[in-house]
Every structure is written in structure tokens, then in C-alpha cells.
Amino acid sequence: MGMSERPRRLAAAASLAGFVVAFGIVSWYVTGGTGPHATPSPEGSLLTGTPGPIPISLDCAANELELTGAFGECVTPVDSPFGTCSVAGHILEAAVLLGHGSPDEWFYIEINGAFDGAGTYDLGPWPHPLGTKNDPPKIALEQDGSSESLQRVNGVPIEQYGTDNLWQSVAGSVTVTGSNGRSGTVSAILEMSAGHNATAPGTTLTVSGTWRCP
């Protein structure tokens, strides 16, 4: 059942990295090698304090999720027999396949024990993996790969890839707009999983926009 491996779309991130290096060299020369000058962060900014690539807005459509930072994409939900959106008591579990013409990532939302209907739920570093009962809210993004297998954690299909990356939430929030848990918005910072619920700092991926179950 595996999906074929798809090329990564990292050209935008690579171009940005080259520009940042070139800009830094020019700035050092003009200022005579003086020390850096800190730029204050916007007050009230939700997504601050995590190192990594500077996200560039892709001007995605209102019905799309915007992924920026380590890579950049505008993606929408794609029908899949393995996708799910369910609410049972105080548990919301969602696994939504995302793509833009062809599937690329799985997007996970898990509010296991704290779900109380429509509202905004804060996100933070993971104390435990997906599927842990009575744990803080989590979101995750899993990139498509060439060696795919399906595993279910508390009924949620978790795609396992031998060659690709899992990104897990470290800051931000996810909003649920209906009590059925099938739509909402998200504004969050994710970092690449380093195993055992830890992340690799500096591998920032920003996820923002509207999410929904197909």
C-alpha cells in the first residue's frame, strides 16, 4: 500500500539560506565587523523564541494550511481511507492527509483527555508520544516516504516511514471551531523529532491557517 517517494521541495528554503549568508557578509563589511544589533520581536507574537529558518509567507488560499521554514508548501486535505476525525468524550483525534495535487504529509491533532468542545488549545513540547492518555494537546506532521507502514495508536492511524521525518509541536495553539472536531485553525511551531519525545532545535517548521477533515 506504500505511496511512491516524492521529491522534496526545499528550493525556497535553500535560496533563503543563501540570501541570509550573503546578507550577513555584506553587513559585516559595511559596519566594519562590529557586533550584532538585536532586533526586538513584535509584541504579542505567538511564534517566538524558537531558533530556525525565518518563515516567509506563501500567501496560501483561505482554505489551505501554510507550511513554512524548513520547507514551504500550501496544502489542503486529501481523501484517504486511513484518515480519521473523531471525538469521544474528552478525546479528539484527527489524522488528515494533506497535499497539493498529490498527497505529501499526514497532519495529526490529538487532544487526549482535555478536549472540551470548541475553543483554543495551547501547544507545547511533548512529555509523551502520540496516543498517550490524559496528555497535553499535540499536533504533528509526518512527511511522505518510500518505506511506508500503517500503525494505529488508540484508533488513530499513524504512518511510519523509514526514510522521512516527523515534526512535533513545541509552541503555539490549535483552535477547534465545532464540537464535532472536524475543523478549525492552527498557529504553531514544530521541530523535527529526535526520538523519545525530544526535538532537534533549529529545524523549525511553522504551520498556520485553516485545517479541516475532508
C-alpha positions in Angstrom: 0.0 0.0 0.0 3.0 2.3 0.1 3.0 5.6 -1.7 5.9 6.3 -4.1 8.6 8.6 -2.8 8.2 12.2 -3.9 10.9 14.8 -4.3 11.4 17.3 -1.5 10.5 20.9 -2.3 13.4 22.6 -0.5 14.5 25.1 -3.2 12.8 28.0 -1.4 14.5 27.2 1.9 17.9 26.8 0.2 17.6 30.1 -1.6 16.6 31.8 1.6 19.7 30.3 3.4 22.0 31.6 0.6 20.5 35.1 0.8 20.9 35.2 4.6 24.6 34.2 4.4 25.3 36.8 1.6 23.4 39.5 3.5 25.4 38.7 6.7 28.8 39.1 4.9 27.8 42.4 3.4 26.5 43.7 6.7 29.8 42.8 8.5 31.8 44.6 5.8 29.7 47.8 5.9 29.7 48.0 9.7 33.4 47.2 10.0 32.9 43.9 11.8 31.0 45.4 14.7 28.9 43.2 17.0 25.3 42.2 16.1 22.4 44.5 16.9 19.4 42.8 18.3 16.0 43.4 16.6 13.1 43.4 19.1 10.4 40.8 18.4 6.9 42.1 17.7 4.9 42.4 21.0 2.3 39.7 21.4 3.9 37.4 18.8 2.8 33.8 19.3 5.6 32.1 17.4 8.7 33.4 19.1 11.7 32.1 20.9 12.5 29.1 18.8 15.6 29.2 16.5 15.4 28.2 12.9 14.8 29.4 9.3 12.8 32.7 9.1 9.3 31.8 7.7 8.3 33.6 4.5 4.6 33.9 3.8 3.4 32.0 0.8 0.1 33.8 0.6 -1.8 30.5 0.7 -5.6 30.4 0.0 -8.0 30.8 2.9 -8.8 27.0 2.8 -5.2 25.9 2.8 -2.6 25.2 5.5 0.7 27.1 5.1 3.9 25.3 5.9 7.0 27.5 6.1 10.5 27.3 7.5 12.4 24.1 6.8 10.3 23.8 3.6 7.4 25.7 2.1 4.1 24.5 0.9 0.4 25.4 0.7 -1.6 22.2 1.3 -5.2 21.1 1.5 -6.9 17.9 2.9 -7.0 14.9 0.6 -9.5 12.0 0.9 -7.9 8.8 2.3 -9.4 5.6 3.7 -6.8 5.8 6.5 -7.8 9.4 7.6 -9.9 9.9 10.7 -11.5 12.7 12.7 -13.3 11.5 15.9 -14.5 12.9 19.2 -15.2 10.6 22.1 -15.8 12.2 25.5 -12.8 14.4 26.2 -10.7 13.0 23.4 -10.3 14.5 19.9 -8.2 12.5 17.4 -7.6 13.6 13.8 -5.3 12.3 11.1 -5.7 14.2 7.9 -3.8 13.5 4.7 -2.5 16.8 3.1 -1.4 17.5 -0.5 -1.5 19.9 -3.4 -2.3 17.7 -6.3 -0.8 14.7 -4.8 -0.5 13.6 -1.1 2.6 14.7 0.8 2.0 14.8 4.5 -0.1 13.5 7.3 -1.3 16.1 9.8 -2.2 14.9 13.3 -4.2 16.6 16.0 -4.6 15.0 19.4 -6.3 16.4 22.4 -6.4 13.3 24.6 -8.2 14.0 27.9 -8.5 17.8 27.8 -11.0 18.2 24.9 -14.0 20.3 26.0 -15.6 21.3 22.7 -14.9 24.3 20.5 -12.1 26.5 21.7 -8.4 27.2 21.6 -5.9 24.7 23.0 -2.3 25.6 23.8 0.6 23.5 22.4 4.0 22.8 24.0 6.8 20.3 24.0 5.7 16.7 24.2 6.1 15.0 27.5 4.9 11.7 26.0 4.2 10.4 22.4 1.0 10.5 20.4 -1.6 8.2 21.8 -0.8 8.9 25.5 -4.0 9.3 27.6 -4.6 12.4 29.6 -1.6 14.2 27.9 -1.3 17.8 26.8 -2.7 18.7 23.3 -0.3 17.9 20.4 -0.1 18.4 16.7 2.3 16.6 14.4 3.2 16.5 10.7 4.7 13.4 9.0 6.3 13.7 5.6 5.6 11.1 2.9 8.3 8.5 2.3 9.3 5.4 0.3 9.0 2.8 3.0 5.5 3.1 4.5 3.6 1.1 7.0 0.5 1.7 9.0 0.2 1.6 12.8 -2.8 2.5 14.9 -2.4 4.3 18.3 -5.8 4.4 20.1 -7.5 4.1 16.8 -5.6 6.9 15.1 -3.7 5.7 12.0 0.0 6.7 12.4 2.0 6.4 9.2 5.5 5.2 9.9 8.2 6.0 7.3 11.7 4.5 7.2 13.2 7.5 5.3 11.2 10.6 6.3 10.6 13.0 9.2 8.1 13.5 12.0 7.7 17.1 13.1 6.1 17.7 16.5 4.6 20.8 18.2 6.7 22.8 20.6 4.7 26.1 20.8 1.5 27.8 19.6 -2.1 26.8 19.6 -4.8 24.8 17.7 -8.4 26.0 17.6 -11.4 23.8 17.1 -14.4 25.6 15.7 -17.0 22.9 16.2 -17.8 20.4 18.9 -17.5 17.6 16.3 -13.8 18.2 16.0 -13.7 18.4 12.2 -12.4 21.9 11.5 -10.5 24.8 13.0 -7.3 26.9 12.7 -3.8 26.4 13.8 -0.8 28.6 14.5 2.1 26.6 15.7 5.9 25.9 15.7 7.0 22.4 15.1 10.5 20.9 15.3 11.9 17.7 13.9 11.6 14.7 16.2 14.9 13.4 17.6 13.2 10.4 19.3 12.0 9.9 22.8 9.7 13.0 22.5 12.8 15.2 22.1 13.3 17.6 19.1 16.3 18.9 17.2 16.4 22.7 17.8 16.9 24.8 14.8 14.7 22.6 12.5 11.7 24.9 12.7 8.6 24.4 10.7 5.7 26.8 11.1 2.2 25.6 10.5 -0.6 28.1 10.2 -4.0 28.6 8.6 -7.2 26.5 8.4 -7.5 22.8 8.9 -10.4 20.5 8.3 -11.3 16.9 7.8 -12.2 16.1 4.1 
